[in-house]
Amino acid sequence: MFEIFKPLMLAAALAGMAAFPAIGADVEVHMLNKGAAGSMVFEPAFVQIQPGDTVTFVSVDKGHNVETIKDLIPERAVPFKSKTSETFTATFDVPGAYAIKCTPHFAMGMVGLILVGDELDNLDAVKAAKFPKKVSDRFEAIYTELGL
């Protein structure tokens, strides 16, 4: 008799799970005066996540922020900019490549790259962008590490 109710119980369980939204992963990135790659860095400088995941930028050292680089995010994505010296969490819903920077330390090469999902239609535009030498060197190191 229990066998009759198995399909109904399974359907009820699945329906109950659908009522709760999926929880995305959260990746932590530290904003540092000095890290493994040198001074003024995001660590890690590269993150690969899925749509709906979040990245929490932790201001380990004072004086840093995180901001998307103008025109170097996916077309439908909303740019963001945190306050200086504050931990900031961003949710990435739109697939693509996001170039980020620390506004006060951009010229010193404090940049990073976030790849969201598998649709990286704007990655070539990010790679083709012209930057000051220190910034270009940091992005090149990221591309080399990724085999791009």
C-alpha positions in Angstrom: 0.0 0.0 0.0 2.9 2.3 0.7 4.1 1.9 -2.9 0.9 3.7 -4.1 1.9 6.9 -2.2 5.6 7.0 -3.3 5.0 9.0 -6.5 2.8 11.5 -4.6 5.4 11.9 -1.8 8.1 12.5 -4.4 6.0 15.1 -6.2 5.2 16.8 -3.0 8.9 16.9 -2.0 10.0 18.3 -5.4 7.2 20.9 -5.2 8.4 22.0 -1.8 12.0 22.4 -3.0 10.8 24.6 -5.8 9.3 27.0 -3.3 12.8 27.8 -2.0 15.1 29.8 -4.3 18.5 28.3 -5.1 21.3 29.8 -3.1 24.3 30.8 -5.1 27.9 30.5 -4.1 29.8 33.4 -2.5 33.5 33.9 -3.3 35.7 36.2 -1.1 38.2 38.5 -2.7 40.6 40.5 -0.5 41.6 44.1 -1.3 45.2 44.3 -0.2 48.2 46.7 0.0 50.5 43.8 -0.6 49.8 40.2 -1.8 51.4 37.4 -3.7 51.4 39.4 -7.0 52.9 42.5 -5.4 51.5 45.7 -4.1 47.9 47.0 -4.4 46.1 43.8 -5.5 42.9 42.0 -5.4 43.5 38.5 -4.1 42.6 36.4 -6.0 42.8 38.7 -9.1 40.6 36.3 -11.1 37.3 34.6 -10.1 35.1 32.3 -12.2 31.5 32.0 -10.9 28.0 31.1 -12.2 25.1 33.5 -12.7 23.5 34.3 -9.4 26.7 33.9 -7.4 28.1 36.7 -5.3 31.6 38.0 -4.7 32.4 39.7 -1.4 35.2 42.2 -1.7 36.8 42.4 1.8 38.7 45.6 2.6 41.5 44.0 4.5 43.7 47.1 4.2 42.1 50.6 4.4 41.9 52.9 1.3 40.6 50.4 -1.2 37.3 50.0 -3.1 36.0 48.0 -6.0 34.4 49.3 -9.2 33.5 47.9 -12.6 35.6 49.4 -15.4 33.4 51.5 -17.8 32.4 49.6 -20.9 34.2 46.4 -19.8 31.2 44.5 -18.4 28.4 42.6 -20.2 25.9 44.7 -22.1 23.0 44.1 -19.7 25.0 44.2 -16.5 24.6 47.0 -14.0 27.9 48.7 -13.1 28.8 49.0 -9.4 31.1 51.0 -7.2 31.7 50.5 -3.5 32.7 53.0 -0.8 36.3 53.2 0.2 37.5 50.9 3.0 34.3 49.0 3.2 33.5 45.4 2.5 31.1 45.1 -0.5 29.1 42.2 -1.9 28.0 42.1 -5.6 25.7 39.6 -7.2 26.5 38.7 -10.8 23.3 37.7 -12.7 24.4 38.5 -16.3 26.9 36.1 -17.9 30.2 37.6 -19.3 33.5 39.1 -18.3 33.7 41.9 -15.7 36.8 44.0 -15.5 37.1 45.6 -12.0 39.4 48.1 -10.4 40.3 49.8 -7.2 39.6 53.4 -8.1 42.4 55.0 -5.9 45.0 52.4 -7.0 44.0 51.8 -10.6 47.2 53.4 -12.1 49.2 51.1 -9.8 47.6 48.1 -11.4 45.0 47.2 -8.9 42.6 45.4 -11.2 40.8 42.0 -11.5 38.7 39.9 -13.7 35.4 38.1 -13.0 34.1 35.5 -15.5 30.4 34.7 -15.0 29.1 31.5 -16.6 30.1 30.2 -20.0 28.8 33.0 -22.3 31.8 35.3 -22.4 30.8 37.3 -25.5 32.6 40.5 -24.2 35.9 38.8 -23.2 37.6 39.9 -26.5 36.6 43.5 -25.8 38.1 43.3 -22.3 41.3 41.8 -23.7 41.5 44.5 -26.4 41.1 47.5 -24.1 44.0 49.9 -23.7 45.3 50.6 -20.3 48.3 52.1 -18.5 51.4 49.8 -18.5 51.0 48.5 -14.9 47.3 47.7 -15.5 48.1 46.0 -18.8 50.8 43.9 -17.1 48.3 42.8 -14.4 45.6 41.8 -16.9 48.2 40.0 -19.1 49.3 38.0 -16.0 45.6 37.0 -15.5 45.2 36.0 -19.1 48.4 34.0 -19.1 47.3 32.2 -15.9 44.0 31.4 -17.6 45.6 30.3 -20.8 43.8 33.0 -22.8 
